[in-house]
């Protein structure tokens, strides 16, 4: 959560590179956690995805603003089980 909040602060200050860096680190941390949750029932995995969806969507919007459409789609695809 801290990394996504830092990313949003950087966005508000129009520091897009820094924002992208924080969001990128956030995804790495959350995907590491998610890998450990793969043994849980799908419903519990979905709960985790619901919790992180807004942060991933915000990151994807930033990437789209920076014309990184392919990477934005990859981030959104991570929201699928």
TIVO-2410 file (N, C-alpha, C; in nm, 3 decimals):
# residues 81
REC num residu      c1      c2      c3 atome chaine
REC   1      X   0.082  -0.119   0.000     N      A
REC   1      X   0.000   0.000   0.000    CA      A
REC   1      X   0.087   0.126   0.000     C      A
REC   2      X   0.197   0.122   0.072     N      A
REC   2      X   0.284   0.239   0.080    CA      A
REC   2      X   0.338   0.273  -0.059     C      A
REC   3      X   0.380   0.172  -0.134     N      A
REC   3      X   0.436   0.198  -0.267    CA      A
REC   3      X   0.333   0.258  -0.361     C      A
REC   4      X   0.210   0.210  -0.357     N      A
REC   4      X   0.106   0.266  -0.444    CA      A
REC   4      X   0.074   0.410  -0.402     C      A
REC   5      X   0.074   0.437  -0.272     N      A
REC   5      X   0.050   0.574  -0.225    CA      A
REC   5      X   0.161   0.668  -0.269     C      A
REC   6      X   0.285   0.621  -0.262     N      A
REC   6      X   0.397   0.702  -0.310    CA      A
REC   6      X   0.384   0.727  -0.460     C      A
REC   7      X   0.341   0.626  -0.533     N      A
REC   7      X   0.318   0.643  -0.676    CA      A
REC   7      X   0.214   0.749  -0.704     C      A
REC   8      X   0.107   0.750  -0.627     N      A
REC   8      X   0.002   0.851  -0.646    CA      A
REC   8      X   0.052   0.991  -0.612     C      A
REC   9      X   0.133   1.003  -0.507     N      A
REC   9      X   0.190   1.133  -0.471    CA      A
REC   9      X   0.277   1.184  -0.585     C      A
REC  10      X   0.357   1.097  -0.642     N      A
REC  10      X   0.443   1.137  -0.753    CA      A
REC  10      X   0.359   1.179  -0.874     C      A
REC  11      X   0.247   1.109  -0.896     N      A
REC  11      X   0.156   1.146  -1.004    CA      A
REC  11      X   0.102   1.287  -0.982     C      A
REC  12      X   0.060   1.315  -0.860     N      A
REC  12      X   0.006   1.447  -0.827    CA      A
REC  12      X   0.109   1.557  -0.848     C      A
REC  13      X   0.235   1.522  -0.832     N      A
REC  13      X   0.344   1.619  -0.850    CA      A
REC  13      X   0.397   1.616  -0.993     C      A
REC  14      X   0.328   1.541  -1.080     N      A
REC  14      X   0.364   1.528  -1.221    CA      A
REC  14      X   0.506   1.471  -1.240     C      A
REC  15      X   0.546   1.386  -1.149     N      A
REC  15      X   0.674   1.317  -1.160    CA      A
REC  15      X   0.645   1.174  -1.207     C      A
REC  16      X   0.619   1.163  -1.336     N      A
REC  16      X   0.569   1.038  -1.392    CA      A
REC  16      X   0.669   0.924  -1.386     C      A
REC  17      X   0.796   0.952  -1.408     N      A
REC  17      X   0.897   0.846  -1.400    CA      A
REC  17      X   0.905   0.788  -1.259     C      A
REC  18      X   0.906   0.875  -1.160     N      A
REC  18      X   0.911   0.829  -1.021    CA      A
REC  18      X   0.785   0.751  -0.987     C      A
REC  19      X   0.670   0.801  -1.032     N      A
REC  19      X   0.544   0.731  -1.007    CA      A
REC  19      X   0.549   0.591  -1.068     C      A
REC  20      X   0.597   0.582  -1.190     N      A
REC  20      X   0.605   0.452  -1.256    CA      A
REC  20      X   0.697   0.358  -1.179     C      A
REC  21      X   0.805   0.410  -1.130     N      A
REC  21      X   0.899   0.328  -1.054    CA      A
REC  21      X   0.834   0.272  -0.927     C      A
REC  22      X   0.762   0.356  -0.854     N      A
REC  22      X   0.694   0.308  -0.733    CA      A
REC  22      X   0.586   0.205  -0.766     C      A
REC  23      X   0.507   0.232  -0.870     N      A
REC  23      X   0.403   0.137  -0.908    CA      A
REC  23      X   0.464   0.005  -0.954     C      A
REC  24      X   0.574   0.012  -1.027     N      A
REC  24      X   0.640  -0.109  -1.075    CA      A
REC  24      X   0.687  -0.194  -0.957     C      A
REC  25      X   0.745  -0.129  -0.859     N      A
REC  25      X   0.789  -0.200  -0.739    CA      A
REC  25      X   0.670  -0.260  -0.664     C      A
REC  26      X   0.560  -0.186  -0.659     N      A
REC  26      X   0.438  -0.235  -0.595    CA      A
REC  26      X   0.391  -0.364  -0.659     C      A
REC  27      X   0.390  -0.367  -0.792     N      A
REC  27      X   0.345  -0.487  -0.864    CA      A
REC  27      X   0.436  -0.604  -0.832     C      A
REC  28      X   0.565  -0.581  -0.829     N      A
REC  28      X   0.659  -0.690  -0.799    CA      A
REC  28      X   0.633  -0.749  -0.661     C      A
REC  29      X   0.610  -0.664  -0.562     N      A
REC  29      X   0.583  -0.711  -0.426    CA      A
REC  29      X   0.452  -0.788  -0.421     C      A
REC  30      X   0.348  -0.730  -0.482     N      A
REC  30      X   0.216  -0.795  -0.475    CA      A
REC  30      X   0.211  -0.925  -0.554     C      A
REC  31      X   0.283  -0.931  -0.663     N      A
REC  31      X   0.286  -1.056  -0.739    CA      A
REC  31      X   0.364  -1.164  -0.664     C      A
REC  32      X   0.461  -1.124  -0.587     N      A
REC  32      X   0.533  -1.219  -0.502    CA      A
REC  32      X   0.439  -1.277  -0.396     C      A
REC  33      X   0.361  -1.190  -0.337     N      A
REC  33      X   0.261  -1.235  -0.238    CA      A
REC  33      X   0.159  -1.325  -0.306     C      A
REC  34      X   0.115  -1.282  -0.419     N      A
REC  34      X   0.012  -1.358  -0.492    CA      A
REC  34      X   0.059  -1.498  -0.527     C      A
REC  35      X   0.186  -1.512  -0.560     N      A
REC  35      X   0.241  -1.645  -0.593    CA      A
REC  35      X   0.225  -1.740  -0.475     C      A
REC  36      X   0.235  -1.686  -0.357     N      A
REC  36      X   0.220  -1.769  -0.236    CA      A
REC  36      X   0.075  -1.804  -0.209     C      A
REC  37      X  -0.017  -1.729  -0.268     N      A
REC  37      X  -0.161  -1.752  -0.246    CA      A
REC  37      X  -0.222  -1.848  -0.347     C      A
REC  38      X  -0.145  -1.892  -0.444     N      A
REC  38      X  -0.200  -1.975  -0.552    CA      A
REC  38      X  -0.258  -2.108  -0.503     C      A
REC  39      X  -0.217  -2.151  -0.386     N      A
REC  39      X  -0.269  -2.277  -0.334    CA      A
REC  39      X  -0.403  -2.260  -0.263     C      A
REC  40      X  -0.443  -2.136  -0.241     N      A
REC  40      X  -0.571  -2.108  -0.175    CA      A
REC  40      X  -0.686  -2.128  -0.272     C      A
REC  41      X  -0.807  -2.145  -0.219     N      A
REC  41      X  -0.924  -2.154  -0.307    CA      A
REC  41      X  -0.938  -2.028  -0.393     C      A
REC  42      X  -0.998  -2.045  -0.509     N      A
REC  42      X  -1.013  -1.936  -0.604    CA      A
REC  42      X  -1.084  -1.816  -0.540     C      A
REC  43      X  -1.182  -1.840  -0.457     N      A
REC  43      X  -1.256  -1.730  -0.394    CA      A
REC  43      X  -1.164  -1.642  -0.310     C      A
REC  44      X  -1.071  -1.702  -0.240     N      A
REC  44      X  -0.976  -1.624  -0.159    CA      A
REC  44      X  -0.876  -1.551  -0.247     C      A
REC  45      X  -0.835  -1.614  -0.356     N      A
REC  45      X  -0.747  -1.546  -0.451    CA      A
REC  45      X  -0.818  -1.425  -0.512     C      A
REC  46      X  -0.946  -1.440  -0.541     N      A
REC  46      X  -1.025  -1.331  -0.599    CA      A
REC  46      X  -1.037  -1.215  -0.500     C      A
REC  47      X  -1.051  -1.246  -0.373     N      A
REC  47      X  -1.058  -1.142  -0.271    CA      A
REC  47      X  -0.931  -1.058  -0.272     C      A
REC  48      X  -0.816  -1.124  -0.283     N      A
REC  48      X  -0.689  -1.052  -0.290    CA      A
REC  48      X  -0.686  -0.963  -0.414     C      A
REC  49      X  -0.727  -1.018  -0.528     N      A
REC  49      X  -0.728  -0.940  -0.651    CA      A
REC  49      X  -0.820  -0.819  -0.640     C      A
REC  50      X  -0.933  -0.836  -0.576     N      A
REC  50      X  -1.025  -0.723  -0.557    CA      A
REC  50      X  -0.960  -0.613  -0.474     C      A
REC  51      X  -0.878  -0.652  -0.379     N      A
REC  51      X  -0.810  -0.554  -0.292    CA      A
REC  51      X  -0.705  -0.474  -0.368     C      A
REC  52      X  -0.641  -0.535  -0.466     N      A
REC  52      X  -0.532  -0.468  -0.535    CA      A
REC  52      X  -0.573  -0.407  -0.669     C      A
REC  53      X  -0.694  -0.433  -0.713     N      A
REC  53      X  -0.738  -0.394  -0.848    CA      A
REC  53      X  -0.723  -0.245  -0.875     C      A
REC  54      X  -0.764  -0.160  -0.783     N      A
REC  54      X  -0.758  -0.015  -0.806    CA      A
REC  54      X  -0.614   0.030  -0.829     C      A
REC  55      X  -0.522  -0.022  -0.750     N      A
REC  55      X  -0.381   0.017  -0.765    CA      A
REC  55      X  -0.328  -0.025  -0.903     C      A
REC  56      X  -0.363  -0.145  -0.946     N      A
REC  56      X  -0.318  -0.193  -1.077    CA      A
REC  56      X  -0.381  -0.108  -1.188     C      A
REC  57      X  -0.508  -0.073  -1.172     N      A
REC  57      X  -0.575   0.009  -1.272    CA      A
REC  57      X  -0.514   0.149  -1.279     C      A
REC  58      X  -0.480   0.206  -1.164     N      A
REC  58      X  -0.415   0.336  -1.162    CA      A
REC  58      X  -0.280   0.329  -1.233     C      A
REC  59      X  -0.207   0.223  -1.208     N      A
REC  59      X  -0.077   0.205  -1.273    CA      A
REC  59      X  -0.096   0.191  -1.425     C      A
REC  60      X  -0.194   0.115  -1.466     N      A
REC  60      X  -0.220   0.097  -1.609    CA      A
REC  60      X  -0.256   0.231  -1.675     C      A
REC  61      X  -0.334   0.315  -1.606     N      A
REC  61      X  -0.367   0.447  -1.661    CA      A
REC  61      X  -0.240   0.532  -1.678     C      A
REC  62      X  -0.152   0.527  -1.580     N      A
REC  62      X  -0.026   0.600  -1.591    CA      A
REC  62      X   0.053   0.552  -1.713     C      A
REC  63      X   0.060   0.421  -1.730     N      A
REC  63      X   0.133   0.366  -1.844    CA      A
REC  63      X   0.071   0.409  -1.976     C      A
REC  64      X  -0.061   0.418  -1.980     N      A
REC  64      X  -0.128   0.463  -2.102    CA      A
REC  64      X  -0.095   0.609  -2.130     C      A
REC  65      X  -0.091   0.692  -2.027     N      A
REC  65      X  -0.054   0.832  -2.043    CA      A
REC  65      X   0.087   0.842  -2.100     C      A
REC  66      X   0.172   0.749  -2.060     N      A
REC  66      X   0.311   0.747  -2.107    CA      A
REC  66      X   0.327   0.667  -2.237     C      A
REC  67      X   0.214   0.635  -2.300     N      A
REC  67      X   0.209   0.563  -2.428    CA      A
REC  67      X   0.273   0.425  -2.421     C      A
REC  68      X   0.263   0.362  -2.305     N      A
REC  68      X   0.314   0.226  -2.287    CA      A
REC  68      X   0.194   0.129  -2.282     C      A
REC  69      X   0.126   0.122  -2.394     N      A
REC  69      X  -0.001   0.049  -2.401    CA      A
REC  69      X   0.015  -0.100  -2.376     C      A
REC  70      X   0.119  -0.158  -2.429     N      A
REC  70      X   0.140  -0.301  -2.412    CA      A
REC  70      X   0.164  -0.335  -2.264     C      A
REC  71      X   0.248  -0.257  -2.199     N      A
REC  71      X   0.275  -0.282  -2.057    CA      A
REC  71      X   0.149  -0.258  -1.974     C      A
REC  72      X   0.071  -0.157  -2.012     N      A
REC  72      X  -0.055  -0.129  -1.940    CA      A
REC  72      X  -0.148  -0.251  -1.948     C      A
REC  73      X  -0.156  -0.311  -2.067     N      A
REC  73      X  -0.241  -0.429  -2.083    CA      A
REC  73      X  -0.187  -0.546  -2.001     C      A
REC  74      X  -0.056  -0.561  -1.996     N      A
REC  74      X   0.004  -0.668  -1.915    CA      A
REC  74      X  -0.033  -0.651  -1.767     C      A
REC  75      X  -0.031  -0.529  -1.718     N      A
REC  75      X  -0.067  -0.503  -1.579    CA      A
REC  75      X  -0.213  -0.539  -1.555     C      A
REC  76      X  -0.301  -0.497  -1.646     N      A
REC  76      X  -0.442  -0.529  -1.632    CA      A
REC  76      X  -0.467  -0.680  -1.641     C      A
REC  77      X  -0.390  -0.748  -1.724     N      A
REC  77      X  -0.404  -0.894  -1.737    CA      A
REC  77      X  -0.368  -0.965  -1.607     C      A
REC  78      X  -0.287  -0.903  -1.524     N      A
REC  78      X  -0.251  -0.965  -1.396    CA      A
REC  78      X  -0.371  -0.976  -1.303     C      A
REC  79      X  -0.477  -0.903  -1.333     N      A
REC  79      X  -0.596  -0.907  -1.248    CA      A
REC  79      X  -0.683  -1.030  -1.276     C      A
REC  80      X  -0.642  -1.113  -1.369     N      A
REC  80      X  -0.714  -1.238  -1.397    CA      A
REC  80      X  -0.655  -1.351  -1.317     C      A
REC  81      X  -0.741  -1.445  -1.279     N      A
REC  81      X  -0.692  -1.563  -1.205    CA      A
REC  81      X  -0.649  -1.667  -1.304     C      A
***
